[in-house]
Amino acid sequence: MEVDPLSVAIDGPAGSGKSTVARRVAQELGLTHVDTGAMYRALTHVALCEDIPLDDGEALAARSSQLRLSWEQGRLFVDGEAVDEAIRGPEVTAKVSELSAHAPVRRHMQKLQRSLSWTCPEGVVMEGRDIGSVVLPLAPCKIYLDASAEERARRRAAQTGQELSREKLVAVMAEIERRDRLDSERSESPLQVSPDAHVVDTTAMSLDEVVEECVRIAEASRLRVASPEVMRPFRYHHFRYRVLKAILRPILEGPFRMRVRGSGHEEIPEGLIYACNHISWWDPPVIGVAINRELHFLAKKELFWGPLGWFISLFNSIPIVRGRYDPVAFQRARELLQGGGNLLIFPEGTRRPVGRPGPMKKGLGILAMETGQPYLPCYVEGTPRIWKALWGGETIRVWIGPPTRLHAVEHLRHSLTDRQIQERVAELYLAQVHAFRHRAAEEAV
């Protein structure tokens, strides 16, 4: 069974210890450490040295595309020059948030960061401010490190060997809080807690304690494929479903050239929500055949009124009223999931053109929050031109992502309403769809 390597995304505000913790965690787990903050600092350092205006996002993005970044024995090199000390200076520290706020810069850096994760088959530990929400939204392990502004100021001082007076401490705290505002309020990839992140408040913890907790979370996030005996109750319940799948799978895998990636991610013994993009009428049967479980799916109520209504009813469909919250449909879905059943939903609510997903509905967030069940993000390509596969012109591709569990819901409820959290879940799912598209494009090259 194919399973993605472990990716650990560590986010948090300035001074929360992300770089130090990520480096140690990567060593403990035997993964590659990618310091994304250092990448932005390196570009800031180059821009200051070369007098590139920090308010010119296009010029900065153009320069970033020419940077040659490499890590050798834990040291960062830019265009062949070691810059570890230079990028940690006060001038770079004061300017890096201004540079990283430019959308063109972030888009290029995120592309580079994703490619770094794809080239590390053993897995990565990547840290920054938007890793879990934007750069690696499919990461099965996300950690958000937090600490009070005062504690973060003390840590900043300890890094530079300074002894802070109360007046100096207040000044450093003010600068940290200013950076927090810049990072949290920017329109492009703001600093935020991803709904599926484990939030770790490190204010009263030692470095060793933080590393130990992060390693524990990461190890618990490793996918452990269950045995066939354990999985049997979560597979199939109706004979007709087995028969139909046995007929259709060889056809889709043969003449229609269907390929499925990530099937190992569904080998966990619990009811699952499969959340997939929607680009064609063929998506439900294709996904139903690709998944190694019996699926139920939500279908708009109008379909049951037509001549195919009886046929749709045979195959585990749940009618739902579109355009508003349907309590009957959601209650049936909740009972299904909590009883170990599996549900296929299309978070967009309707078909969308290829490459232009969204806007997302709140149904995925509602179900994941109310049931506590994980959802598996899925991605399908090729179904709008399914008949071309017969002549070798297209291939139907289905990707199944790692389970997404909403660990941060209670933390988010301190500042957000449930409706806003559901919107966050929808944003996360949309980022996962984009990540799948990047992976598909990478594999097509």
Backbone hydrogen bonds in HBPLUS format (Angstrom, degrees):
<---DONOR---> <-ACCEPTOR-->    atom                        ^
c    i                          cat <-CA-CA->   ^        H-A-AA   ^      H-
h    n   atom  resd res      DA  || num        DHA   H-A  angle D-A-AA Bond
n    s   type  num  typ     dist DA aas  dist angle  dist       angle   num
A0264-GLY N   A0002-GLU O   2.87 MM 262  4.83 137.7  2.05 137.0 140.4     1
A0008-VAL N   A0124-VAL O   2.84 MM 116  6.18 166.1  1.86 157.4 162.2     2
A0126-MET N   A0008-VAL O   2.87 MM 118  6.25 159.7  1.91 167.8 174.7     3
A0009-ALA N   A0141-CYS O   2.88 MM 132  6.28 165.9  1.90 160.0 161.9     4
A0143-ILE N   A0009-ALA O   2.78 MM 134  6.17 162.9  1.81 165.7 169.6     5
A0010-ILE N   A0126-MET O   2.85 MM 116  6.14 166.8  1.87 153.2 157.2     6
A0128-GLY N   A0010-ILE O   2.97 MM 118  6.53 146.2  2.08 156.1 165.5     7
A0011-ASP N   A0143-ILE O   2.85 MM 132  6.28 160.0  1.89 162.0 168.0     8
A0145-LEU N   A0011-ASP O   2.82 MM 134  6.22 158.0  1.87 166.3 159.2     9
A0016-SER N   A0013-PRO O   3.30 MM   3  5.84 146.4  2.42 140.7 136.5    10
A0021-VAL N   A0017-GLY O   3.01 MM   4  6.02 168.3  2.03 158.1 161.9    11
A0022-ALA N   A0018-LYS O   2.77 MM   4  5.78 165.5  1.79 153.6 158.7    12
A0023-ARG N   A0019-SER O   2.99 MM   4  6.10 158.7  2.04 147.6 153.1    13
A0024-ARG N   A0020-THR O   3.15 MM   4  6.38 162.6  2.18 148.3 152.5    14
A0025-VAL N   A0021-VAL O   2.82 MM   4  6.03 165.0  1.85 159.3 164.0    15
A0026-ALA N   A0022-ALA O   2.90 MM   4  5.99 161.5  1.93 148.7 153.5    16
A0027-GLN N   A0023-ARG O   3.14 MM   4  6.38 152.6  2.22 141.4 148.5    17
A0028-GLU N   A0024-ARG O   2.95 MM   4  6.26 157.7  2.00 151.0 157.0    18
A0029-LEU N   A0025-VAL O   2.95 MM   4  6.15 152.5  2.03 151.9 158.8    19
A0030-GLY N   A0026-ALA O   2.88 MM   4  5.71 122.1  2.22 140.1 153.0    20
A0031-LEU N   A0026-ALA O   2.98 MM   5  4.79 149.3  2.08 137.1 142.3    21
A0032-THR N   A0123-GLY O   3.18 MM  91  6.44 173.4  2.18 143.2 141.3    22
A0125-VAL N   A0032-THR O   2.75 MM  93  6.01 155.0  1.81 155.5 155.9    23
A0034-VAL N   A0125-VAL O   2.91 MM  91  6.20 163.4  1.94 156.0 157.4    24
A0127-GLU N   A0034-VAL O   3.35 MM  93  6.81 155.4  2.41 166.7 170.9    25
A0036-THR N   A0127-GLU O   3.27 MM  91  6.00 141.6  2.43 154.4 163.7    26
A0039-MET N   A0036-THR O   2.99 MM   3  4.99 126.2  2.29  94.5 109.3    27
A0040-TYR N   A0036-THR O   3.24 MM   4  6.70 152.8  2.31 151.4 156.6    28
A0041-ARG N   A0037-GLY O   2.93 MM   4  6.19 157.7  1.98 148.6 155.9    29
A0042-ALA N   A0038-ALA O   2.77 MM   4  5.89 147.9  1.87 140.8 149.3    30
A0043-LEU N   A0039-MET O   3.17 MM   4  6.47 155.5  2.23 142.7 148.0    31
A0044-THR N   A0040-TYR O   2.93 MM   4  6.20 156.1  1.98 147.1 154.4    32
A0045-HIS N   A0041-ARG O   2.84 MM   4  6.08 160.6  1.88 151.3 156.1    33
A0046-VAL N   A0042-ALA O   3.01 MM   4  6.27 159.4  2.05 147.3 152.5    34
A0047-ALA N   A0043-LEU O   2.86 MM   4  6.06 161.4  1.89 150.8 156.2    35
A0048-LEU N   A0044-THR O   2.95 MM   4  6.19 158.6  1.99 153.7 158.6    36
A0049-CYS N   A0045-HIS O   3.02 MM   4  6.21 157.1  2.07 146.9 153.4    37
A0050-GLU N   A0046-VAL O   2.89 MM   4  6.01 148.3  1.99 150.1 158.7    38
A0052-ILE N   A0047-ALA O   2.90 MM   5  4.77 156.2  1.95 139.4 143.9    39
A0056-ASP N   A0053-PRO O   3.21 MM   3  5.53 165.3  2.24 114.5 116.1    40
A0060-LEU N   A0056-ASP O   3.06 MM   4  6.29 159.4  2.11 154.3 160.7    41
A0061-ALA N   A0057-GLY O   2.89 MM   4  6.06 155.5  1.95 146.4 153.3    42
A0062-ALA N   A0058-GLU O   2.92 MM   4  6.12 155.0  1.98 145.8 152.7    43
A0063-ARG N   A0059-ALA O   3.00 MM   4  6.24 153.5  2.08 143.2 150.1    44
A0064-SER N   A0060-LEU O   2.88 MM   4  6.12 151.9  1.96 145.6 153.9    45
A0065-SER N   A0061-ALA O   3.09 MM   4  6.35 142.3  2.24 143.7 152.2    46
A0066-GLN N   A0063-ARG O   3.02 MM   3  5.33 150.3  2.11 106.3 115.6    47
A0067-LEU N   A0064-SER O   3.20 MM   3  5.17 153.5  2.27  99.7 107.6    48
A0079-ASP N   A0068-ARG O   2.88 MM  11  4.86 162.2  1.91 137.9 144.0    49
A0070-SER N   A0077-PHE O   3.11 MM   7  5.29 145.8  2.23 146.9 151.4    50
A0077-PHE N   A0070-SER O   2.83 MM   7  5.29 162.0  1.86 163.0 166.4    51
A0072-GLU N   A0075-ARG O   2.86 MM   3  5.21 158.0  1.91 149.3 153.9    52
A0075-ARG N   A0072-GLU O   2.97 MM   3  5.21 163.0  2.00 111.9 117.3    53
A0083-VAL N   A0076-LEU O   3.14 MM   7  6.18 162.2  2.17 159.6 161.9    54
A0078-VAL N   A0081-GLU O   2.78 MM   3  5.17 160.6  1.82 146.3 145.0    55
A0081-GLU N   A0078-VAL O   2.99 MM   3  5.17 165.9  2.01 111.8 116.4    56
A0087-ILE N   A0083-VAL O   3.05 MM   4  6.04 163.0  2.08 164.6 164.9    57
A0088-ARG N   A0085-GLU O   3.18 MM   3  5.48 155.2  2.25 108.5 116.1    58
A0089-GLY N   A0086-ALA O   3.44 MM   3  5.67 168.8  2.45 109.0 111.0    59
A0093-THR N   A0089-GLY O   3.04 MM   4  6.21 165.8  2.07 154.3 158.9    60
A0094-ALA N   A0090-PRO O   2.98 MM   4  6.03 150.3  2.07 142.7 148.9    61
A0095-LYS N   A0092-VAL O   3.06 MM   3  5.26 139.9  2.23 103.4 114.9    62
A0096-VAL N   A0092-VAL O   2.96 MM   4  5.84 137.5  2.15 161.4 169.6    63
A0098-GLU N   A0095-LYS O   3.13 MM   3  5.43 121.2  2.49 104.5 118.6    64
A0099-LEU N   A0095-LYS O   3.18 MM   4  6.53 158.3  2.23 155.4 161.5    65
A0100-SER N   A0096-VAL O   2.90 MM   4  6.07 166.7  1.92 153.7 157.5    66
A0102-HIS N   A0099-LEU O   3.25 MM   3  6.02 171.3  2.26 121.7 124.3    67
A0106-ARG N   A0102-HIS O   3.06 MM   4  6.35 165.6  2.08 157.9 161.9    68
A0107-ARG N   A0103-ALA O   2.93 MM   4  6.09 163.9  1.96 158.6 162.8    69
A0108-HIS N   A0104-PRO O   3.20 MM   4  6.35 161.1  2.24 142.7 147.0    70
A0109-MET N   A0105-VAL O   2.98 MM   4  6.19 168.9  1.99 155.6 159.1    71
A0110-GLN N   A0106-ARG O   2.80 MM   4  5.87 161.6  1.83 152.9 158.0    72
A0111-LYS N   A0107-ARG O   3.12 MM   4  6.25 153.7  2.19 141.4 147.9    73
A0112-LEU N   A0108-HIS O   3.07 MM   4  6.38 157.8  2.12 149.4 155.2    74
A0113-GLN N   A0109-MET O   2.82 MM   4  6.09 155.6  1.87 151.2 158.6    75
A0114-ARG N   A0110-GLN O   2.88 MM   4  6.09 160.1  1.92 150.4 155.1    76
A0115-SER N   A0111-LYS O   3.07 MM   4  6.28 160.4  2.11 145.5 150.9    77
A0116-LEU N   A0112-LEU O   3.02 MM   4  6.29 144.7  2.15 142.4 152.0    78
A0117-SER N   A0113-GLN O   3.10 MM   4  6.46 150.1  2.19 145.9 153.2    79
A0117-SER N   A0114-ARG O   3.04 MM   3  5.13 116.7  2.45  95.6 110.9    80
A0118-TRP N   A0114-ARG O   3.00 MM   4  6.35 150.1  2.09 150.5 159.1    81
A0119-THR N   A0115-SER O   3.16 MM   4  6.33 135.6  2.37 139.5 149.9    82
A0120-CYS N   A0117-SER O   3.40 MM   3  5.48 165.8  2.42 106.4 108.7    83
A0123-GLY N   A0120-CYS O   2.93 MM   3  5.46 155.7  1.99 117.8 125.6    84
A0134-VAL N   A0130-ASP O   2.96 MM   4  5.49 150.0  2.05 136.8 143.6    85
A0135-VAL N   A0130-ASP O   3.10 MM   5  6.40 163.5  2.13 146.7 151.9    86
A0136-LEU N   A0131-ILE O   2.65 MM   5  5.40 168.8  1.66 150.3 154.1    87
A0139-ALA N   A0136-LEU O   3.03 MM   3  5.45 167.6  2.04 118.7 121.8    88
A0198-HIS N   A0142-LYS O   2.83 MM  56  6.15 163.5  1.85 142.2 144.3    89
A0144-TYR N   A0198-HIS O   2.86 MM  54  6.00 166.2  1.87 143.2 146.1    90
A0200-VAL N   A0144-TYR O   2.87 MM  56  6.07 168.4  1.89 156.4 158.5    91
A0146-ASP N   A0200-VAL O   2.96 MM  54  6.14 158.1  2.00 155.0 152.6    92
A0202-THR N   A0146-ASP O   2.75 MM  56  5.95 165.2  1.77 164.3 161.2    93
A0152-ARG N   A0148-SER O   2.99 MM   4  6.26 158.5  2.04 153.0 159.5    94
A0153-ALA N   A0149-ALA O   2.94 MM   4  6.13 147.9  2.04 143.6 152.1    95
A0154-ARG N   A0150-GLU O   3.04 MM   4  6.35 154.2  2.11 147.3 153.9    96
A0155-ARG N   A0151-GLU O   3.03 MM   4  6.30 152.2  2.10 145.2 152.7    97
A0156-ARG N   A0152-ARG O   2.97 MM   4  6.22 152.2  2.05 144.2 151.6    98
A0157-ALA N   A0153-ALA O   3.05 MM   4  6.32 157.5  2.10 147.4 153.0    99
A0158-ALA N   A0154-ARG O   2.95 MM   4  6.21 152.6  2.02 144.8 152.6   100
A0159-GLN N   A0155-ARG O   3.00 MM   4  6.23 145.0  2.12 145.6 154.2   101
A0160-THR N   A0157-ALA O   3.17 MM   3  5.36 128.2  2.45  99.2 111.6   102
A0161-GLY N   A0157-ALA O   2.98 MM   4  6.08 110.7  2.47 138.6 156.6   103
A0162-GLN N   A0157-ALA O   2.97 MM   5  5.07 147.2  2.08 149.8 146.3   104
A0161-GLY N   A0158-ALA O   3.28 MM   3  4.91 151.6  2.37  91.8 100.2   105
A0169-LEU N   A0165-SER O   2.82 MM   4  6.03 156.9  1.87 153.2 160.3   106
A0170-VAL N   A0166-ARG O   3.02 MM   4  6.23 157.2  2.07 148.2 153.0   107
A0171-ALA N   A0167-GLU O   3.19 MM   4  6.44 150.7  2.28 139.4 147.1   108
A0172-VAL N   A0168-LYS O   2.94 MM   4  6.25 158.2  1.99 153.1 158.3   109
A0173-MET N   A0169-LEU O   2.89 MM   4  6.11 158.3  1.94 149.6 156.1   110
A0174-ALA N   A0170-VAL O   2.96 MM   4  6.16 152.9  2.03 143.4 150.5   111
A0175-GLU N   A0171-ALA O   3.06 MM   4  6.37 150.8  2.15 143.9 151.4   112
A0176-ILE N   A0172-VAL O   2.94 MM   4  6.23 156.3  2.00 150.6 157.1   113
A0177-GLU N   A0173-MET O   2.89 MM   4  6.13 161.1  1.93 152.7 157.7   114
A0178-ARG N   A0174-ALA O   2.93 MM   4  6.11 145.3  2.05 139.5 149.2   115
A0179-ARG N   A0175-GLU O   3.01 MM   4  6.29 155.2  2.07 146.0 152.0   116
A0180-ASP N   A0176-ILE O   2.89 MM   4  6.19 149.8  1.99 145.0 154.2   117
A0181-ARG N   A0177-GLU O   3.04 MM   4  6.30 154.9  2.11 143.7 149.1   118
A0182-LEU N   A0178-ARG O   3.03 MM   4  6.35 163.5  2.05 150.1 154.3   119
A0183-ASP N   A0179-ARG O   2.88 MM   4  6.04 166.1  1.90 153.7 157.3   120
A0184-SER N   A0180-ASP O   2.87 MM   4  5.94 153.2  1.94 147.6 155.3   121
A0185-GLU N   A0181-ARG O   2.89 MM   4  5.78 148.2  2.00 151.2 157.5   122
A0191-LEU N   A0183-ASP O   2.82 MM   8  5.35 163.6  1.84 124.4 130.1   123
A0197-ALA N   A0194-SER O   2.98 MM   3  5.32 160.9  2.02 127.7 125.7   124
A0408-ALA N   A0195-PRO O   2.97 MM 213  4.98 156.5  2.02 139.6 142.2   125
A0205-MET N   A0202-THR O   3.07 MM   3  4.93 167.5  2.09 109.2 112.2   126
A0210-VAL N   A0206-SER O   2.99 MM   4  6.32 155.1  2.06 152.9 159.6   127
A0211-VAL N   A0207-LEU O   2.95 MM   4  6.21 168.1  1.96 158.8 161.5   128
A0212-GLU N   A0208-ASP O   2.93 MM   4  6.05 160.4  1.97 145.0 150.9   129
A0213-GLU N   A0209-GLU O   3.00 MM   4  6.18 156.6  2.06 144.6 150.4   130
A0214-CYS N   A0210-VAL O   2.94 MM   4  6.18 161.6  1.97 153.8 158.8   131
A0215-VAL N   A0211-VAL O   2.91 MM   4  6.08 160.2  1.95 153.7 159.0   132
A0216-ARG N   A0212-GLU O   3.00 MM   4  6.16 152.8  2.08 141.9 149.6   133
A0217-ILE N   A0213-GLU O   2.97 MM   4  6.25 159.4  2.02 149.1 154.1   134
A0218-ALA N   A0214-CYS O   2.90 MM   4  6.10 161.5  1.94 148.3 153.7   135
A0219-GLU N   A0215-VAL O   2.87 MM   4  6.04 165.3  1.89 151.7 155.5   136
A0220-ALA N   A0216-ARG O   3.00 MM   4  6.18 155.7  2.06 146.1 152.9   137
A0221-SER N   A0217-ILE O   3.05 MM   4  6.23 125.9  2.35 136.9 151.1   138
A0221-SER N   A0218-ALA O   3.01 MM   3  5.01 135.5  2.22  96.1 109.3   139
A0222-ARG N   A0219-GLU O   3.26 MM   3  5.42 154.8  2.32 102.0 109.3   140
A0226-ALA N   A0267-GLU O   3.04 MM  41  5.81 171.2  2.05 153.3 156.1   141
A0231-MET N   A0227-SER O   3.03 MM   4  6.27 151.8  2.11 151.8 160.5   142
A0232-ARG N   A0228-PRO O   3.06 MM   4  6.03 129.5  2.32 143.3 153.8   143
A0234-PHE N   A0231-MET O   2.89 MM   3  5.52 150.4  1.98 123.7 133.1   144
A0235-ARG N   A0232-ARG O   3.21 MM   3  5.37 170.2  2.22 114.5 116.4   145
A0294-GLU N   A0235-ARG O   2.60 MM  59  5.81 150.2  1.68 162.0 154.3   146
A0241-TYR N   A0238-HIS O   3.17 MM   3  5.44 128.8  2.45 101.2 113.7   147
A0242-ARG N   A0238-HIS O   3.35 MM   4  6.77 157.4  2.40 148.8 154.1   148
A0243-VAL N   A0239-PHE O   2.97 MM   4  6.28 163.3  2.00 157.9 162.4   149
A0244-LEU N   A0240-ARG O   2.97 MM   4  6.09 168.7  1.98 147.3 150.4   150
A0245-LYS N   A0241-TYR O   3.01 MM   4  6.14 162.9  2.04 149.4 154.4   151
A0246-ALA N   A0242-ARG O   2.87 MM   4  6.04 157.5  1.93 149.0 155.7   152
A0247-ILE N   A0243-VAL O   3.07 MM   4  6.34 139.3  2.24 145.2 155.6   153
A0248-LEU N   A0244-LEU O   2.97 MM   4  6.19 164.8  1.99 152.7 156.6   154
A0249-ARG N   A0245-LYS O   2.90 MM   4  5.74 167.7  1.92 155.8 157.8   155
A0252-LEU N   A0248-LEU O   2.92 MM   4  6.18 164.6  1.94 163.4 167.0   156
A0253-GLU N   A0249-ARG O   2.88 MM   4  6.00 161.5  1.92 158.2 163.6   157
A0254-GLY N   A0250-PRO O   2.85 MM   4  5.66 134.3  2.06 132.7 143.8   158
A0256-PHE N   A0251-ILE O   3.32 MM   5  6.59 169.5  2.33 159.2 160.2   159
A0258-MET N   A0252-LEU O   2.68 MM   6  5.39 159.4  1.72 140.2 144.0   160
A0257-ARG N   A0254-GLY O   3.13 MM   3  5.22 155.3  2.20 107.7 115.4   161
A0259-ARG N   A0396-ILE O   2.77 MM 137  6.21 150.4  1.85 158.2 168.0   162
A0398-VAL N   A0259-ARG O   2.85 MM 139  6.22 154.9  1.91 163.2 168.9   163
A0261-ARG N   A0398-VAL O   2.76 MM 137  6.18 158.2  1.80 161.2 168.6   164
A0400-ILE N   A0261-ARG O   2.81 MM 139  6.09 147.0  1.92 148.5 159.3   165
A0265-HIS N   A0262-GLY O   3.11 MM   3  5.83 162.8  2.14 121.7 126.2   166
A0266-GLU N   A0263-SER O   3.34 MM   3  6.02 163.8  2.37 116.3 120.0   167
A0267-GLU N   A0264-GLY O   3.22 MM   3  5.50 167.2  2.23 114.2 116.4   168
A0270-GLU N   A0268-ILE O   2.91 MM   2  5.99 131.3  2.16 113.5  98.5   169
A0343-LEU N   A0272-LEU O   2.97 MM  71  6.45 158.5  2.02 158.6 165.6   170
A0273-ILE N   A0374-PRO O   3.20 MM 101  6.40 160.4  2.24 149.0 153.2   171
A0376-LEU N   A0273-ILE O   2.67 MM 103  6.11 155.3  1.73 162.9 171.4   172
A0274-TYR N   A0343-LEU O   2.70 MM  69  6.00 171.3  1.70 164.4 167.6   173
A0345-ILE N   A0274-TYR O   2.86 MM  71  6.22 165.3  1.89 167.3 169.4   174
A0275-ALA N   A0376-LEU O   3.07 MM 101  6.07 160.7  2.11 138.3 144.5   175
A0378-CYS N   A0275-ALA O   2.73 MM 103  5.75 155.5  1.79 159.4 154.1   176
A0276-CYS N   A0345-ILE O   3.10 MM  69  6.53 162.4  2.14 162.3 165.5   177
A0352-ARG N   A0278-HIS O   2.85 MM  74  6.17 157.1  1.90 156.7 159.2   178
A0283-ASP N   A0280-SER O   3.20 MM   3  5.54 164.6  2.22 109.3 114.1   179
A0286-VAL N   A0282-TRP O   3.08 MM   4  6.14 163.5  2.11 161.5 166.7   180
A0287-ILE N   A0283-ASP O   2.84 MM   4  5.91 172.8  1.84 164.9 166.5   181
A0288-GLY N   A0284-PRO O   2.88 MM   4  5.93 157.8  1.93 147.7 155.0   182
A0289-VAL N   A0285-PRO O   3.00 MM   4  6.15 145.0  2.13 141.9 149.4   183
A0290-ALA N   A0286-VAL O   2.91 MM   4  6.12 153.4  1.98 147.1 155.3   184
A0291-ILE N   A0287-ILE O   2.97 MM   4  6.03 153.9  2.04 156.9 160.2   185
A0296-HIS N   A0342-ASN O   2.89 MM  46  6.15 146.9  2.00 144.2 154.2   186
A0344-LEU N   A0296-HIS O   2.66 MM  48  6.02 161.0  1.70 162.2 168.8   187
A0297-PHE N   A0316-ASN O   3.08 MM  19  6.53 150.6  2.17 142.3 148.4   188
A0318-ILE N   A0297-PHE O   2.76 MM  21  5.98 156.4  1.81 156.7 159.1   189
A0299-ALA N   A0318-ILE O   3.00 MM  19  5.94 163.3  2.03 141.3 144.2   190
A0320-ILE N   A0299-ALA O   2.92 MM  21  5.93 140.9  2.07 147.5 150.8   191
A0303-LEU N   A0300-LYS O   3.08 MM   3  5.98 151.0  2.17 125.1 130.7   192
A0301-LYS N   A0320-ILE O   2.98 MM  19  5.22 144.3  2.11 142.8 139.3   193
A0304-PHE N   A0301-LYS O   3.08 MM   3  5.67 148.1  2.19 114.6 122.7   194
A0305-TRP N   A0302-GLU O   3.06 MM   3  5.44 158.7  2.11 110.7 117.5   195
A0309-GLY N   A0306-GLY O   3.10 MM   3  5.40 164.3  2.12 114.0 117.5   196
A0311-PHE N   A0308-LEU O   3.06 MM   3  5.20 116.5  2.48  99.7 115.4   197
A0312-ILE N   A0308-LEU O   2.95 MM   4  6.22 162.2  1.98 163.1 167.8   198
A0313-SER N   A0309-GLY O   3.05 MM   4  6.22 155.0  2.12 145.8 152.7   199
A0314-LEU N   A0311-PHE O   3.14 MM   3  5.33 137.5  2.33  99.4 110.7   200
A0315-PHE N   A0312-ILE O   3.12 MM   3  5.65 148.4  2.22 111.8 119.9   201
A0330-PHE N   A0326-ASP O   3.10 MM   4  6.31 166.1  2.12 158.5 162.8   202
A0331-GLN N   A0327-PRO O   2.92 MM   4  5.95 147.4  2.03 140.0 148.7   203
A0332-ARG N   A0328-VAL O   3.09 MM   4  6.35 157.9  2.14 148.1 153.4   204
A0333-ALA N   A0329-ALA O   2.99 MM   4  6.25 153.1  2.06 144.4 152.3   205
A0334-ARG N   A0330-PHE O   2.88 MM   4  6.07 156.7  1.93 145.7 151.6   206
A0335-GLU N   A0331-GLN O   3.02 MM   4  6.23 166.5  2.04 151.0 154.1   207
A0336-LEU N   A0332-ARG O   3.00 MM   4  6.14 155.2  2.06 144.0 151.1   208
A0337-LEU N   A0333-ALA O   3.02 MM   4  6.26 169.4  2.04 155.3 156.4   209
A0338-GLN N   A0334-ARG O   2.95 MM   4  6.07 170.7  1.96 157.6 160.6   210
A0339-GLY N   A0335-GLU O   3.06 MM   4  6.01 127.2  2.36 134.9 146.8   211
A0339-GLY N   A0336-LEU O   3.20 MM   3  5.23 137.9  2.39  96.0 107.9   212
A0341-GLY N   A0336-LEU O   2.81 MM   5  5.00 150.7  1.90 156.5 147.5   213
A0340-GLY N   A0337-LEU O   3.06 MM   3  5.27 162.2  2.09 111.9 114.0   214
A0349-GLY N   A0346-PHE O   2.82 MM   3  5.60 157.3  1.87 129.1 135.8   215
A0361-LYS N   A0347-PRO O   2.78 MM  14  5.56 169.7  1.79 157.8 161.2   216
A0356-ARG N   A0353-PRO O   3.05 MM   3  5.47 160.1  2.09 135.9 134.9   217
A0366-ILE N   A0362-LYS O   2.98 MM   4  6.24 159.0  2.03 156.7 163.5   218
A0367-LEU N   A0363-GLY O   3.01 MM   4  6.18 171.4  2.01 155.6 156.7   219
A0368-ALA N   A0364-LEU O   2.97 MM   4  6.09 169.0  1.98 154.3 157.9   220
A0369-MET N   A0365-GLY O   2.94 MM   4  5.87 158.3  1.99 144.8 151.0   221
A0370-GLU N   A0366-ILE O   2.93 MM   4  5.96 163.7  1.96 150.3 155.4   222
A0371-THR N   A0367-LEU O   3.00 MM   4  5.85 154.9  2.06 146.2 151.8   223
A0372-GLY N   A0368-ALA O   3.05 MM   4  5.42 142.2  2.19 126.9 136.6   224
A0375-TYR N   A0404-THR O   3.11 MM  29  5.30 158.0  2.16 141.8 144.1   225
A0404-THR N   A0375-TYR O   2.80 MM  29  5.30 154.0  1.87 147.9 156.8   226
A0401-GLY N   A0377-PRO O   2.76 MM  24  5.17 160.0  1.80 167.8 173.3   227
A0379-TYR N   A0399-TRP O   2.97 MM  20  5.10 150.5  2.05 143.7 148.1   228
A0399-TRP N   A0379-TYR O   2.83 MM  20  5.10 162.3  1.86 151.1 157.2   229
A0381-GLU N   A0397-ARG O   2.92 MM  16  5.20 150.8  2.01 149.8 155.5   230
A0397-ARG N   A0381-GLU O   3.04 MM  16  5.20 158.8  2.09 136.8 143.6   231
A0385-ARG N   A0382-GLY O   3.27 MM   3  5.70 144.4  2.41 109.3 118.4   232
A0386-ILE N   A0383-THR O   3.29 MM   3  4.67 141.5  2.45 114.9 106.6   233
A0388-LYS N   A0385-ARG O   3.01 MM   3  5.62 143.5  2.15 115.6 125.6   234
A0389-ALA N   A0386-ILE O   3.23 MM   3  5.67 150.4  2.32 107.1 115.0   235
A0390-LEU N   A0387-TRP O   3.19 MM   3  5.72 150.2  2.28 109.6 116.6   236
A0391-TRP N   A0388-LYS O   3.03 MM   3  5.50 145.7  2.15 110.0 119.0   237
A0393-GLY N   A0388-LYS O   3.06 MM   5  5.26 150.9  2.14 149.6 140.5   238
A0392-GLY N   A0389-ALA O   3.08 MM   3  4.93 163.8  2.11 104.8 106.9   239
A0407-HIS N   A0405-ARG O   2.99 MM   2  5.80 129.4  2.26 108.8  93.9   240
A0412-LEU N   A0408-ALA O   2.91 MM   4  6.10 163.8  1.93 161.8 166.5   241
A0413-ARG N   A0409-VAL O   2.97 MM   4  6.20 139.7  2.14 148.2 159.6   242
A0414-HIS N   A0411-HIS O   3.18 MM   3  5.79 163.5  2.21 113.7 118.8   243
A0415-SER N   A0412-LEU O   3.04 MM   3  5.77 155.8  2.10 119.3 125.2   244
A0416-LEU N   A0412-LEU O   2.81 MM   4  5.72 144.3  1.93 155.8 166.4   245
A0421-ILE N   A0417-THR O   2.96 MM   4  6.32 150.8  2.04 150.0 158.9   246
A0422-GLN N   A0418-ASP O   2.88 MM   4  6.15 155.7  1.94 149.9 156.3   247
A0423-GLU N   A0419-ARG O   3.04 MM   4  6.36 144.4  2.17 140.0 149.7   248
A0424-ARG N   A0420-GLN O   2.96 MM   4  6.29 144.1  2.09 139.3 149.2   249
A0424-ARG N   A0421-ILE O   3.00 MM   3  4.86 115.8  2.43  91.0 107.3   250
A0425-VAL N   A0421-ILE O   2.90 MM   4  6.29 151.7  1.98 150.8 158.4   251
A0426-ALA N   A0422-GLN O   3.03 MM   4  6.30 153.5  2.10 141.8 148.8   252
A0427-GLU N   A0423-GLU O   2.91 MM   4  6.22 152.7  1.99 145.6 153.0   253
A0428-LEU N   A0424-ARG O   2.87 MM   4  6.15 155.1  1.93 148.6 155.5   254
A0429-TYR N   A0425-VAL O   2.91 MM   4  6.19 162.1  1.94 151.9 156.2   255
A0430-LEU N   A0426-ALA O   2.98 MM   4  6.23 157.7  2.03 147.3 153.2   256
A0431-ALA N   A0427-GLU O   2.98 MM   4  6.28 153.1  2.06 146.5 153.6   257
A0432-GLN N   A0428-LEU O   2.94 MM   4  6.28 145.3  2.07 146.4 156.8   258
A0432-GLN N   A0429-TYR O   3.02 MM   3  4.93 117.8  2.42  91.7 107.7   259
A0433-VAL N   A0429-TYR O   2.95 MM   4  6.34 148.5  2.05 150.0 158.4   260
A0434-HIS N   A0430-LEU O   3.07 MM   4  6.41 157.7  2.12 147.3 152.7   261
A0435-ALA N   A0431-ALA O   2.93 MM   4  6.19 150.3  2.02 142.6 151.2   262
A0436-PHE N   A0432-GLN O   2.97 MM   4  6.26 153.7  2.04 147.1 153.4   263
A0437-ARG N   A0433-VAL O   3.02 MM   4  6.36 154.0  2.09 147.0 154.2   264
A0438-HIS N   A0434-HIS O   2.97 MM   4  6.32 154.2  2.04 149.6 156.1   265
A0439-ARG N   A0435-ALA O   2.99 MM   4  6.27 157.5  2.04 147.8 154.0   266
A0440-ALA N   A0436-PHE O   2.80 MM   4  6.06 160.0  1.84 153.5 159.3   267
A0441-ALA N   A0437-ARG O   2.90 MM   4  6.12 160.9  1.94 149.6 154.4   268
A0442-GLU N   A0438-HIS O   2.91 MM   4  6.10 153.4  1.99 145.6 153.2   269
A0443-GLU N   A0439-ARG O   2.98 MM   4  6.21 155.7  2.04 150.2 156.0   270
A0444-ALA N   A0440-ALA O   3.01 MM   4  6.18 136.6  2.20 140.9 152.9   271
